[in-house]
Amino acid sequence: MENFKFLENKLINFLSSYLNSSKANGFILGLSGGLDSAVVATLCSKVAPTKALIMPTSSSNKVNLNDALTLCQSLKIDHQIVDISEILASFLPFSDENDRLRVGNITARIRMIMLYDQSAKLGYLVAGTSNKSERLLGYGTIYGDMACALNPIANIYKSDLFKFASYLEINQNIIDKAPSADLWPNQSDESELGYSYKKIDELLKAIENSDDLSKFDSELKSQIIDRMAKNSFKLKPPAIP
């Protein structure tokens, strides 16, 4: 995926066409200061009025906040900082604050609520920011960060997004930082997944193309294929009779 001008035009046409057919007024997204949301914000801002909600918690990395603000300023898009620490704290008695996965899911769903509330207020479409690697692995919160009206990067692998972000001239600080959902201090996507996105994407692309998988490490194959099967429900609509 090296023809990034073609890709940019295709995604801008997708965003524009969907926006027109929906009769919405613009786009809204959660901006984390990370790569994925930066790419989506950049694309959306080329099409229509775009608003970014920056929704830190008490444990959020301040570097990400600064990078998100810098991006909003460079794109000249409307933005709002909404600290969700108190909202999150109100849920913790019903959860276990030492269970990082549950707290992370609650955090993602609080952000979804904030986005959809502003979507209703402004008549904006919620733009998703989950890349193809995350979606195939189920590395996201269903009805949380995976909830959206449309997602322009849903079919772009994470490893390809780094190059696309460079083409879009996104701040190098955002491109260079370690991928992280920033759901707790020092959280890192690749440390959680156990492998780099480069290695994971090589395998995911081979699976997609029905290539010979014998050259791949058996442990990598086992973990990734198991994760894909376990989380495939996240990409399906709710079951109905």
C-alpha positions in Angstrom: 0.0 0.0 0.0 2.3 2.7 -1.3 0.0 4.8 -3.5 -0.9 7.1 -0.6 -2.4 9.9 -2.8 -4.8 7.4 -4.3 -5.6 6.1 -0.8 -6.2 9.6 0.5 -8.5 10.5 -2.3 -10.5 7.3 -1.9 -11.0 7.8 1.8 -11.9 11.5 1.4 -14.5 10.4 -1.2 -15.8 7.8 1.2 -16.2 10.3 4.0 -17.8 12.9 1.7 -20.2 10.5 0.2 -21.3 9.0 3.5 -21.7 12.4 5.1 -23.8 13.7 2.2 -26.1 10.7 2.2 -26.5 10.9 6.0 -27.4 14.6 5.9 -25.1 15.1 8.9 -23.2 18.4 9.6 -19.7 17.1 10.1 -17.6 14.6 12.1 -16.7 14.1 15.7 -14.1 11.8 17.1 -12.1 11.0 20.2 -8.6 12.3 19.9 -6.0 10.5 22.0 -2.8 12.0 20.8 -2.0 8.6 19.1 -1.5 7.7 15.5 -4.9 6.3 14.5 -7.0 9.1 15.7 -4.5 11.6 14.3 -4.9 10.1 10.8 -8.7 10.1 11.1 -8.9 13.7 12.3 -6.7 14.8 9.5 -8.8 13.0 6.9 -12.1 14.3 8.4 -10.9 17.9 8.5 -10.3 17.8 4.8 -14.0 17.0 4.2 -16.2 18.9 6.7 -16.4 20.6 10.0 -14.7 18.3 12.6 -14.7 18.3 16.3 -12.3 16.4 18.6 -13.0 15.4 22.1 -9.9 14.9 24.2 -10.9 12.7 27.2 -8.1 12.1 29.6 -8.3 10.4 33.0 -6.1 11.0 36.0 -3.7 8.3 34.7 -3.4 9.6 31.1 0.0 10.5 29.7 0.4 14.3 29.5 2.5 13.9 26.4 -0.5 12.5 24.6 -2.7 15.4 25.7 -0.1 17.9 24.4 0.2 16.0 21.1 -3.6 16.0 20.7 -3.8 19.7 21.3 -1.0 20.5 18.9 -2.7 18.4 16.2 -6.0 20.3 16.7 -4.2 23.6 16.4 -2.4 22.6 13.2 -5.6 21.2 11.7 -7.6 24.2 13.0 -10.4 22.0 14.2 -12.8 22.6 17.1 -11.8 20.7 20.2 -12.7 20.2 23.8 -10.9 18.7 26.8 -13.3 16.6 28.9 -11.6 15.1 32.0 -13.6 11.9 32.7 -11.8 11.0 35.9 -14.8 11.7 38.1 -17.2 9.8 35.8 -14.8 6.8 35.8 -14.5 6.9 39.6 -18.2 6.7 40.0 -18.2 3.3 38.2 -15.4 1.8 40.2 -17.5 0.6 43.1 -19.3 -1.6 40.7 -16.1 -2.9 39.2 -12.7 -3.9 40.5 -10.2 -1.0 40.1 -7.3 -3.6 40.1 -8.8 -5.4 37.1 -7.2 -3.3 34.3 -9.2 -4.9 31.5 -12.6 -4.1 33.1 -11.6 -0.6 34.0 -10.2 -0.1 30.5 -13.5 -1.2 29.0 -15.5 1.2 31.2 -13.1 4.0 30.3 -13.6 3.3 26.6 -17.4 3.2 27.0 -17.5 6.4 28.9 -15.7 8.1 26.0 -18.2 6.5 23.6 -21.1 8.0 25.6 -19.5 11.5 25.5 -19.0 11.2 21.7 -22.5 10.1 20.9 -24.0 12.8 23.2 -22.1 15.4 21.3 -23.0 13.7 18.0 -26.7 14.2 18.9 -26.1 17.8 19.9 -24.2 18.8 16.8 -25.6 16.5 14.2 -22.1 15.1 13.6 -21.2 11.5 12.7 -19.0 9.7 15.1 -15.8 8.7 13.2 -14.1 5.5 14.3 -10.4 5.2 14.8 -9.7 1.4 15.0 -7.3 0.1 12.3 -7.5 -3.2 10.6 -5.0 -5.0 12.8 -6.9 -4.0 15.9 -10.2 -5.1 14.4 -9.0 -8.5 13.3 -7.4 -9.1 16.7 -10.4 -7.8 18.6 -8.1 -5.4 20.3 -10.7 -2.9 21.3 -13.8 -2.4 23.4 -17.1 -3.5 21.8 -19.6 -0.6 22.2 -16.6 1.5 23.3 -13.8 2.7 21.0 -15.1 0.3 18.4 -18.5 2.1 18.2 -18.9 4.5 15.4 -21.0 5.6 12.4 -18.2 5.1 9.9 -14.5 4.2 10.1 -12.1 5.4 7.3 -9.1 3.4 8.5 -10.9 0.1 9.2 -9.2 -1.6 6.3 -5.7 -0.2 6.8 -3.2 -2.3 8.8 -1.4 -0.6 11.6 2.1 -1.0 10.1 0.8 0.7 6.9 -0.7 3.6 8.9 2.8 4.8 10.0 3.7 5.4 6.4 0.4 6.9 5.6 0.7 9.3 8.5 4.1 10.4 7.2 2.5 11.1 3.8 -0.2 13.2 5.5 2.6 15.1 7.3 1.3 14.3 10.8 3.6 15.5 13.6 6.6 13.1 13.9 6.2 12.9 17.7 2.9 11.1 17.1 4.3 8.8 14.5 7.4 7.9 16.6 5.7 7.1 20.0 4.9 3.6 21.0 1.3 2.6 20.1 -0.8 2.7 23.3 -4.5 2.9 24.2 -3.3 4.9 27.3 -5.8 3.1 29.5 -3.3 2.9 32.4 0.2 4.2 33.1 2.9 2.9 30.8 0.4 0.7 28.9 1.7 -0.4 25.5 -0.2 -2.2 22.7 2.8 -4.3 21.6 3.8 -5.4 25.1 0.2 -6.5 25.7 0.0 -8.3 22.4 3.4 -9.8 22.8 4.7 -9.0 19.3 5.4 -5.9 17.2 2.7 -4.7 14.8 5.2 -5.4 12.0 5.3 -9.1 12.8 1.6 -9.3 13.5 0.7 -7.6 10.3 2.9 -9.9 8.2 1.0 -12.8 9.6 -2.4 -11.2 9.2 -1.7 -10.3 5.6 -0.6 -13.9 4.9 -3.8 -15.2 6.4 -5.9 -12.8 4.4 -4.1 -13.8 1.2 -4.3 -17.5 2.0 -0.5 -17.7 1.9 1.7 -20.5 3.2 2.1 -19.9 7.0 4.9 -22.4 7.6 7.6 -19.7 7.7 5.9 -18.0 10.7 6.8 -18.8 14.4 4.4 -21.4 15.7 3.8 -19.5 19.0 3.0 -16.3 17.0 0.5 -18.2 14.8 -1.1 -19.9 17.7 -1.6 -16.7 19.7 -2.9 -14.6 16.8 -5.2 -17.2 15.3 -6.6 -17.9 18.8 -7.1 -14.2 19.5 -8.9 -13.7 16.1 -11.3 -16.6 16.7 -12.0 -15.6 20.3 -12.8 -12.0 19.4 -14.4 -12.4 16.0 -17.8 -11.7 17.7 -16.8 -8.0 18.0 -17.1 -7.6 14.2 -20.5 -9.1 14.0 -23.9 -7.5 14.6 -25.9 -8.7 17.6 -27.4 -12.2 17.2 -31.2 -12.1 16.5 -33.6 -15.0 16.0 
